[in-house]
Amino acid sequence: MAEENTIIARVLASPLDVDKAAWNALLARQAHPTPFMRHEYLAALHESGSATPRTGWTPRFMTLWDGEELAAACPLYLKEHSYGEYVFDWAWANAYEQHRVPYYPKAVIAVPFTPVPGSRLLARDTALRTLLVQAVTQWCEEEGISSVHVLFAADDDVQTSASQGLMLRHTVQFHWKNVAPTLPAAHGSLPPEGALHALGRPGGVETAAPTLPAAHGSLPPKGALHASGRPFESFDDFLSSLSQDKRKKIRQERRRVAEAGVTFRWARGADISAEDWEFFYRCYERTYLEHGNPPYLTRAFFAAMAAHMPEAWLLFVAERDGKPIATSLIAIGAYDSWASGQNDSKMVAYGRYWGALERVDCLHFEACYYQPLAWCIDHGVVRFEGGAQGEHKMARALLPVQTTSSHWLAHPAFAEAVERFLEREGQGVNAYMESLNDRLPFRQGT
């Protein structure tokens, strides 16, 4: 790489100030890129008014330049609140306020409103990634910013952050894997992380999926299953891997939707019509408003996705009596994604948004889990990430995985207090993971 003193740091006030081709080329070099870190996605958040200073997301993208070449970069935002992050630090903010120390503005290195693990610190190599972290913390010190938070970071980012003294925080998500488990005769260790592929029919069929994720600090689950290395062949194949009560529950839920006269169709990429996008937004907006909040993402954001990233989206539409009543929107990764214990090199699906105009019992489960999982089996998708939180997802065979963020606090006393808190919280997360792994939804060995 170039000598350190030839690298120039520039803070940019908009993602639009970064060349799209240069950003995406740097992203493609990372070990765990996702479609949400693409320039098109970040630019759409900004241009659509979704993530802007008005909504509390002030972009200050940190970039490192080796001459005219973009050598490292990260999506840095100054925040006046902690909404839309999914790594919760409200208690930290309250503690600062009680001591009359300003917590906001803080800095986050994240994709707004998108709790998907993946590369955050884009760099040509480890040395430049280290310089990037140093540049961010130095700039925040100079600007009087209270803290830096690298959210849902990839392993390379975590290691670099830790080497620079940032504190690590762990949370739990639930992901599905398209690997058929086999039953051991006795307790075993966690199965290897396999990759696979599956073949399939077009949408609306049935699906399947999982193996056991390894998590830092967790113990092998009781009666652990071994991955056979083969993908599920059908949704029935998937169901056969589950315990009887979970199998029965899923069949009952799907039956209720079918008996209500609901059918599904799907479309991907350019095949998603303008009418379908418009109907999706009506559903998405309605669901947010029913919960008392306006949606984070604007209609213009999804219009930009349809125009500039159509290949990244898969839409399921629920219909009754020939009329659409609900939708779920899934992202499809052209790149890898990452979380502890998961390091696949094939296509990944991400559950993102859903909404309904009519209420049907169990419709949410069908639209957001069973239809997407069926599609994943039929189209060779190896993993479906269910997003933030949701222990109920385990009953649908989305298994717990550990995700990580890293944190730097400028105030020494608060940094020390947070470090003690994170140590206690980390022990709780490990215990939680062990508890979850003790009650996996699969049939157990004899």
Backbone torsions as a table, in degrees:
resi	resn	phi	psi	omega
1	MET	NA	170.9	179.1
2	ALA	-71.6	158.8	176.6
3	GLU	-62.7	148.1	-175.9
4	GLU	-57.9	-37.9	-175.7
5	ASN	-74.9	-4.0	174.5
6	THR	-94.3	-6.4	-179.5
7	ILE	-86.8	129.2	-179.3
8	ILE	-112.9	131.8	177.7
9	ALA	-94.7	135.4	175.1
10	ARG	-133.3	133.0	175.7
11	VAL	-100.3	123.8	-174.2
12	LEU	-109.1	141.8	-173.0
13	ALA	-87.7	2.1	-179.7
14	SER	-160.9	145.3	172.7
15	PRO	-62.0	-22.5	179.4
16	LEU	-69.6	-15.1	178.2
17	ASP	-80.6	-6.8	178.2
18	VAL	-101.1	134.2	177.8
19	ASP	-63.0	128.8	-176.3
20	LYS	-59.6	-47.0	-177.5
21	ALA	-64.0	-40.1	-179.4
22	ALA	-67.0	-43.4	179.0
23	TRP	-62.2	-50.0	-176.8
24	ASN	-66.1	-33.2	176.5
25	ALA	-65.7	-40.6	177.7
26	LEU	-66.8	-41.3	177.3
27	LEU	-59.6	-42.9	-177.2
28	ALA	-64.3	-19.7	179.2
29	ARG	-82.0	-9.8	-174.1
30	GLN	-80.3	159.7	-179.0
31	ALA	-71.7	-29.4	-173.2
32	HIS	-138.8	61.7	177.0
33	PRO	-75.8	156.3	173.7
34	THR	-133.7	161.8	178.5
35	PRO	-63.4	-21.7	-177.6
36	PHE	-74.3	-14.1	176.1
37	MET	-96.5	1.6	177.0
38	ARG	-65.6	150.8	-179.5
39	HIS	-58.6	-39.2	-178.5
40	GLU	-59.4	-39.5	-178.1
41	TYR	-69.2	-49.1	-179.0
42	LEU	-65.5	-39.0	178.3
43	ALA	-65.5	-38.2	179.0
44	ALA	-65.5	-38.1	176.0
45	LEU	-58.3	-39.5	-178.0
46	HIS	-75.7	-53.0	-174.2
47	GLU	-66.6	-28.7	-177.9
48	SER	-81.1	-6.5	-177.1
49	GLY	83.2	9.3	-178.6
50	SER	-77.9	-47.0	179.7
51	ALA	-122.6	91.5	-175.6
52	THR	-142.1	170.7	175.4
53	PRO	-55.0	-33.3	179.9
54	ARG	-62.5	-35.0	-179.9
55	THR	-95.8	8.8	176.2
56	GLY	93.0	11.5	179.1
57	TRP	-120.3	97.9	-179.8
58	THR	-98.2	110.6	-176.2
59	PRO	-71.4	135.9	172.9
60	ARG	-142.5	64.7	-173.6
61	PHE	-61.5	126.8	178.6
62	MET	-89.6	128.3	179.5
63	THR	-131.0	143.9	173.6
64	LEU	-116.1	134.4	-174.4
65	TRP	-121.3	133.2	172.0
66	ASP	-107.0	90.9	-171.1
67	GLY	68.0	-122.1	179.1
68	GLU	-96.4	2.6	-177.2
69	GLU	-96.9	133.2	174.2
70	LEU	-73.5	112.9	-173.7
71	ALA	-99.8	-25.5	179.0
72	ALA	-162.7	152.9	-178.8
73	ALA	-166.6	157.7	173.5
74	CYS	-151.7	150.8	177.9
75	PRO	-81.9	98.8	-175.8
76	LEU	-104.4	130.8	178.2
77	TYR	-128.0	141.2	168.8
78	LEU	-91.1	132.5	-174.3
79	LYS	-119.4	140.3	173.7
80	GLU	-104.0	4.9	177.9
81	HIS	-157.0	-177.6	-179.0
82	SER	-120.9	22.4	177.6
83	TYR	-76.5	151.8	172.8
84	GLY	74.9	19.3	-176.0
85	GLU	-111.0	-37.4	176.6
86	TYR	71.8	8.5	166.0
87	VAL	-123.1	106.9	-160.4
88	PHE	-88.6	124.1	-179.6
89	ASP	-127.4	27.0	-179.6
90	TRP	-59.8	-38.3	-179.8
91	ALA	-63.7	-37.1	177.4
92	TRP	-63.5	-45.0	179.8
93	ALA	-62.0	-40.3	179.4
94	ASN	-64.4	-40.2	179.5
95	ALA	-63.1	-42.7	176.9
96	TYR	-59.5	-46.0	-177.5
97	GLU	-62.3	-40.8	180.0
98	GLN	-62.4	-29.2	179.1
99	HIS	-98.1	10.6	177.1
100	ARG	56.9	39.9	174.4
101	VAL	-115.4	127.9	-177.2
102	PRO	-70.0	128.6	174.7
103	TYR	-95.6	-35.9	177.0
104	TYR	-101.8	142.3	3.7
105	PRO	-76.4	146.0	171.6
106	LYS	-116.5	169.6	179.4
107	ALA	-115.2	134.5	174.7
108	VAL	-123.7	138.6	171.0
109	ILE	-105.7	100.8	-168.2
110	ALA	-162.0	167.9	167.1
111	VAL	-98.5	116.9	-176.5
112	PRO	-54.9	135.1	174.2
113	PHE	62.7	21.4	-170.2
114	THR	-136.4	89.9	-177.7
115	PRO	-82.6	60.2	-179.1
116	VAL	-113.7	120.2	179.7
117	PRO	-63.2	144.7	177.2
118	GLY	169.4	-179.0	-178.7
119	SER	-62.5	132.0	177.0
120	ARG	-117.4	-37.3	-178.5
121	LEU	-98.3	93.1	-175.7
122	LEU	-80.2	126.7	-177.6
123	ALA	-157.0	154.5	178.2
124	ARG	-68.6	-30.2	-178.2
125	ASP	-158.7	177.6	-176.2
126	THR	-63.6	-39.6	-179.0
127	ALA	-61.7	-41.6	179.1
128	LEU	-71.4	-33.0	175.7
129	ARG	-63.5	-39.5	176.9
130	THR	-63.7	-45.0	177.4
131	LEU	-60.6	-35.1	179.9
132	LEU	-64.3	-45.6	177.4
133	VAL	-61.9	-43.7	179.2
134	GLN	-62.3	-40.2	-179.4
135	ALA	-65.1	-39.9	-180.0
136	VAL	-65.4	-50.2	-177.3
137	THR	-65.6	-38.1	178.2
138	GLN	-64.6	-43.5	179.3
139	TRP	-62.9	-41.8	179.2
140	CYS	-64.4	-39.1	175.7
141	GLU	-61.1	-45.3	-178.7
142	GLU	-65.3	-33.1	-177.4
143	GLU	-90.3	-2.6	-179.5
144	GLY	73.3	29.1	178.7
145	ILE	-82.7	135.7	-171.4
146	SER	-68.9	-31.7	-167.4
147	SER	-166.4	162.7	174.7
148	VAL	-128.1	136.5	-177.5
149	HIS	-132.8	115.2	179.1
150	VAL	-97.9	108.0	-167.6
151	LEU	-100.2	136.4	178.0
152	PHE	52.5	56.3	-172.5
153	ALA	-85.6	153.3	174.3
154	ALA	-80.2	167.3	-173.7
155	ASP	-58.2	-43.8	178.9
156	ASP	-59.7	-40.5	179.1
157	ASP	-65.8	-41.7	-179.4
158	VAL	-62.5	-46.6	-178.9
159	GLN	-62.7	-43.5	179.3
160	THR	-65.9	-43.5	178.9
161	SER	-59.9	-45.9	-179.4
162	ALA	-62.7	-38.2	-179.9
163	SER	-65.3	-21.7	179.8
164	GLN	-100.5	13.1	173.4
165	GLY	88.1	7.0	176.7
166	LEU	-74.1	147.0	-179.4
167	MET	-88.1	144.1	-176.8
168	LEU	-101.1	142.2	177.9
169	ARG	-132.2	136.2	-175.8
170	HIS	-114.5	141.6	174.4
171	THR	-132.6	175.7	-175.4
172	VAL	-122.9	132.5	169.8
173	GLN	-120.0	176.7	-178.5
174	PHE	-129.8	120.0	-176.0
175	HIS	-125.7	148.0	178.3
176	TRP	-104.9	142.0	178.4
177	LYS	-127.0	138.5	-176.1
178	ASN	-87.5	63.6	177.2
179	VAL	-133.9	121.8	-179.6
180	ALA	-75.2	122.3	178.3
181	PRO	-80.6	157.2	171.2
182	THR	-116.9	158.6	-174.6
183	LEU	-94.0	122.5	176.2
184	PRO	-80.6	160.8	177.6
185	ALA	-77.7	-24.3	-179.1
186	ALA	-143.8	178.6	179.6
187	HIS	-58.9	138.6	-179.1
188	GLY	-131.2	-175.8	177.6
189	SER	-91.2	174.9	177.5
190	LEU	-62.7	139.7	-179.6
191	PRO	-70.8	156.9	177.8
192	PRO	-66.1	153.9	177.1
193	GLU	-79.7	101.6	-178.5
194	GLY	-94.8	160.9	169.3
195	ALA	-116.1	169.6	-176.5
196	LEU	-162.1	-176.2	159.5
197	HIS	-150.3	159.2	-175.3
198	ALA	-130.5	161.8	-178.5
199	LEU	-118.1	165.5	179.7
200	GLY	-174.0	176.4	178.0
201	ARG	-95.9	167.2	176.9
202	PRO	-66.6	166.1	-167.2
203	GLY	-50.5	177.2	177.8
204	GLY	76.0	10.4	178.0
205	VAL	-96.0	-156.6	-177.7
206	GLU	-114.8	157.4	-166.3
207	THR	-130.1	-177.0	-179.2
208	ALA	-163.6	-179.3	173.8
209	ALA	157.5	113.6	128.6
210	PRO	-168.1	168.9	162.9
211	THR	-141.1	-178.8	-175.4
212	LEU	-92.8	125.1	179.9
213	PRO	-79.5	139.5	172.0
214	ALA	-80.8	138.7	178.2
215	ALA	-129.0	141.9	179.3
216	HIS	-56.6	127.8	174.0
217	GLY	81.7	-1.2	-178.4
218	SER	-94.0	156.8	178.8
219	LEU	-95.1	156.8	174.6
220	PRO	-59.3	135.2	-179.9
221	PRO	-68.4	153.8	177.9
222	LYS	-65.7	138.2	178.9
223	GLY	62.2	34.9	-173.6
224	ALA	-58.9	144.7	177.5
225	LEU	-89.4	154.8	175.5
226	HIS	-105.8	139.2	176.3
227	ALA	-75.7	130.6	179.5
228	SER	-84.1	-12.3	-179.9
229	GLY	86.4	0.9	179.4
230	ARG	-108.7	148.5	175.9
231	PRO	-75.6	161.0	172.9
232	PHE	-65.6	145.3	-178.3
233	GLU	-92.5	-23.1	-178.2
234	SER	-164.8	171.2	176.6
235	PHE	-65.2	-36.1	177.0
236	ASP	-64.2	-37.3	176.1
237	ASP	-60.2	-44.0	176.2
238	PHE	-61.0	-48.6	-179.1
239	LEU	-59.5	-34.2	-178.1
240	SER	-66.3	-17.4	178.8
241	SER	-83.8	-11.6	-174.8
242	LEU	-90.9	161.1	174.3
243	SER	-66.4	159.5	-173.6
244	GLN	-59.7	-42.0	-177.7
245	ASP	-67.3	-36.5	178.0
246	LYS	-69.8	-39.9	177.0
247	ARG	-58.6	-48.3	-177.6
248	LYS	-62.5	-42.8	-178.2
249	LYS	-63.1	-45.2	-179.5
250	ILE	-63.3	-43.4	179.2
251	ARG	-62.6	-40.1	178.0
252	GLN	-63.5	-43.2	-179.5
253	GLU	-64.3	-41.4	179.9
254	ARG	-68.9	-35.9	179.7
255	ARG	-64.3	-39.2	-179.9
256	ARG	-61.5	-41.1	179.4
257	VAL	-66.5	-44.6	-179.6
258	ALA	-64.3	-41.9	-178.6
259	GLU	-69.2	-20.2	175.1
260	ALA	-79.7	1.5	177.6
261	GLY	81.5	19.5	-178.0
262	VAL	-92.9	131.5	172.7
263	THR	-121.9	166.2	-177.7
264	PHE	-127.3	148.1	166.2
265	ARG	-133.2	159.8	178.3
266	TRP	-134.2	157.0	174.9
267	ALA	-145.9	147.7	-178.8
268	ARG	-128.5	142.8	172.2
269	GLY	61.4	-131.5	-177.3
270	ALA	-65.5	-15.3	178.2
271	ASP	-78.3	-10.6	173.7
272	ILE	-76.3	115.7	-174.6
273	SER	-76.0	163.3	176.2
274	ALA	-60.6	-36.3	178.1
275	GLU	-65.1	-39.6	178.3
276	ASP	-65.3	-42.1	177.8
277	TRP	-61.6	-42.2	180.0
278	GLU	-65.0	-42.1	178.4
279	PHE	-65.4	-40.9	176.7
280	PHE	-55.2	-46.6	-175.7
281	TYR	-66.3	-35.8	176.1
282	ARG	-58.7	-44.2	180.0
283	CYS	-66.5	-46.8	-179.2
284	TYR	-59.6	-47.2	-179.3
285	GLU	-64.3	-43.7	-179.5
286	ARG	-58.2	-43.1	-177.6
287	THR	-63.2	-42.6	176.5
288	TYR	-63.2	-46.3	-176.9
289	LEU	-64.7	-33.4	177.4
290	GLU	-64.0	-25.4	177.3
291	HIS	-93.8	8.7	172.7
292	GLY	86.9	13.4	-178.6
293	ASN	-135.1	146.0	171.0
294	PRO	-72.2	153.5	-179.4
295	PRO	-68.1	148.3	176.9
296	TYR	-64.0	-39.9	-171.0
297	LEU	-102.6	137.9	-176.0
298	THR	-87.7	165.8	175.4
299	ARG	-59.4	-37.3	-179.3
300	ALA	-64.1	-31.3	177.5
301	PHE	-62.3	-48.1	-178.3
302	PHE	-69.8	-29.6	173.3
303	ALA	-62.6	-39.0	177.3
304	ALA	-66.5	-37.4	177.2
305	MET	-62.7	-43.7	179.6
306	ALA	-63.5	-34.6	-176.9
307	ALA	-82.1	-37.9	-168.0
308	HIS	-115.8	-17.4	179.6
309	MET	-138.3	44.7	-174.2
310	PRO	-61.8	-33.1	-176.3
311	GLU	-66.0	-13.9	-176.3
312	ALA	-89.6	1.7	-171.0
313	TRP	-126.8	142.6	178.4
314	LEU	-130.9	125.4	-176.0
315	LEU	-116.2	129.2	171.6
316	PHE	-104.6	133.2	179.7
317	VAL	-121.4	123.7	175.4
318	ALA	-90.3	134.1	-178.3
319	GLU	-129.0	148.2	173.2
320	ARG	-140.4	129.6	-177.1
321	ASP	55.0	38.0	177.4
322	GLY	76.4	6.5	-177.1
323	LYS	-117.7	132.0	177.7
324	PRO	-68.3	138.6	-178.8
325	ILE	-127.4	-16.9	-177.5
326	ALA	-161.5	159.9	177.5
327	THR	-144.7	157.2	164.9
328	SER	-136.3	139.1	-176.8
329	LEU	-113.3	125.2	-176.5
330	ILE	-115.9	138.3	172.9
331	ALA	-94.1	144.3	178.3
332	ILE	-117.7	124.3	-174.9
333	GLY	-86.3	122.0	168.1
334	ALA	-77.4	-16.9	178.8
335	TYR	-112.0	170.9	174.3
336	ASP	-71.8	163.5	164.9
337	SER	-125.6	176.2	-173.2
338	TRP	-149.2	145.2	163.9
339	ALA	-157.9	162.5	-176.4
340	SER	-53.2	128.7	179.0
341	GLY	85.0	1.9	179.9
342	GLN	-130.4	123.8	-177.0
343	ASN	-152.6	59.6	-177.3
344	ASP	-83.2	165.4	-178.6
345	SER	-125.3	25.5	179.7
346	LYS	-128.5	-172.9	-171.7
347	MET	-64.9	139.7	-178.0
348	VAL	-126.1	142.0	176.0
349	ALA	-112.0	148.7	-176.9
350	TYR	-129.5	118.0	173.8
351	GLY	-70.2	125.0	-173.4
352	ARG	-123.1	-63.3	-168.5
353	TYR	-135.2	151.4	179.8
354	TRP	-151.7	159.9	174.6
355	GLY	-170.1	157.2	-178.6
356	ALA	-143.1	146.6	175.0
357	LEU	-99.9	-15.5	177.5
358	GLU	-130.6	152.0	179.0
359	ARG	-95.2	125.6	175.0
360	VAL	-135.3	131.3	-178.4
361	ASP	-56.7	128.1	176.5
362	CYS	70.7	9.1	-179.1
363	LEU	-62.8	-37.6	179.7
364	HIS	-59.6	-45.3	-179.2
365	PHE	-63.0	-41.1	-179.0
366	GLU	-66.8	-44.9	-175.3
367	ALA	-73.3	-35.7	-171.4
368	CYS	-99.3	-16.8	-178.2
369	TYR	-124.8	-60.6	-168.8
370	TYR	-70.2	-43.3	176.4
371	GLN	-64.1	-47.5	177.6
372	PRO	-62.0	-40.0	179.7
373	LEU	-65.0	-39.2	176.9
374	ALA	-60.4	-43.7	179.4
375	TRP	-63.2	-40.4	-179.8
376	CYS	-60.5	-43.4	178.8
377	ILE	-62.5	-43.9	-174.6
378	ASP	-73.8	-15.1	-174.1
379	HIS	-124.0	17.8	172.3
380	GLY	74.0	21.9	176.5
381	VAL	-81.8	129.9	-173.5
382	VAL	-92.3	-18.9	-177.9
383	ARG	-149.4	143.2	175.2
384	PHE	-123.7	117.5	-178.6
385	GLU	-95.2	124.9	-173.4
386	GLY	-87.4	-0.1	177.8
387	GLY	86.7	-166.5	-172.6
388	ALA	-74.0	140.0	170.7
389	GLN	58.1	-172.8	174.6
390	GLY	99.6	68.2	179.3
391	GLU	-60.9	-24.6	177.7
392	HIS	-60.3	-19.3	-179.4
393	LYS	-66.4	-23.1	-179.9
394	MET	-61.7	-32.9	178.3
395	ALA	-65.8	-17.9	176.3
396	ARG	-102.3	16.1	175.4
397	ALA	70.3	25.0	165.3
398	LEU	-89.9	121.2	-169.2
399	LEU	-100.5	155.0	-176.2
400	PRO	-71.5	135.5	172.2
401	VAL	-133.6	153.1	-178.6
402	GLN	-95.2	131.7	174.0
403	THR	-115.0	159.9	-170.3
404	THR	-135.2	140.6	169.0
405	SER	-124.8	163.0	178.7
406	SER	-129.6	149.9	-167.9
407	HIS	-140.7	135.9	174.6
408	TRP	-124.0	127.0	177.6
409	LEU	-117.1	131.4	-176.3
410	ALA	-72.1	-33.1	-175.6
411	HIS	-79.6	116.3	-173.5
412	PRO	-58.5	-43.0	-176.8
413	ALA	-67.4	-41.8	178.1
414	PHE	-68.2	-37.2	177.4
415	ALA	-60.4	-41.5	179.3
416	GLU	-65.2	-42.1	179.6
417	ALA	-65.8	-41.6	179.3
418	VAL	-66.3	-37.6	178.2
419	GLU	-60.9	-41.6	177.6
420	ARG	-65.1	-40.9	178.4
421	PHE	-61.8	-44.3	-177.7
422	LEU	-65.9	-32.7	176.8
423	GLU	-63.7	-44.8	178.4
424	ARG	-67.5	-42.7	-179.6
425	GLU	-63.4	-39.3	179.6
426	GLY	-62.1	-38.2	176.2
427	GLN	-63.2	-39.0	177.5
428	GLY	-65.8	-39.4	178.3
429	VAL	-64.2	-41.9	177.6
430	ASN	-61.3	-43.0	178.9
431	ALA	-64.9	-38.4	178.3
432	TYR	-64.0	-44.5	177.4
433	MET	-59.8	-43.2	179.0
434	GLU	-62.4	-41.5	178.4
435	SER	-62.9	-43.7	179.1
436	LEU	-63.9	-42.1	-178.7
437	ASN	-68.9	-16.0	175.8
438	ASP	-82.4	-8.9	-179.4
439	ARG	-134.4	52.0	176.5
440	LEU	-69.4	156.9	-171.7
441	PRO	-85.7	7.3	-172.4
442	PHE	-92.5	161.1	172.5
443	ARG	-62.5	140.0	-177.5
444	GLN	-98.6	156.3	176.8
445	GLY	-71.5	166.7	-179.0
446	THR	-94.6	NA	NA
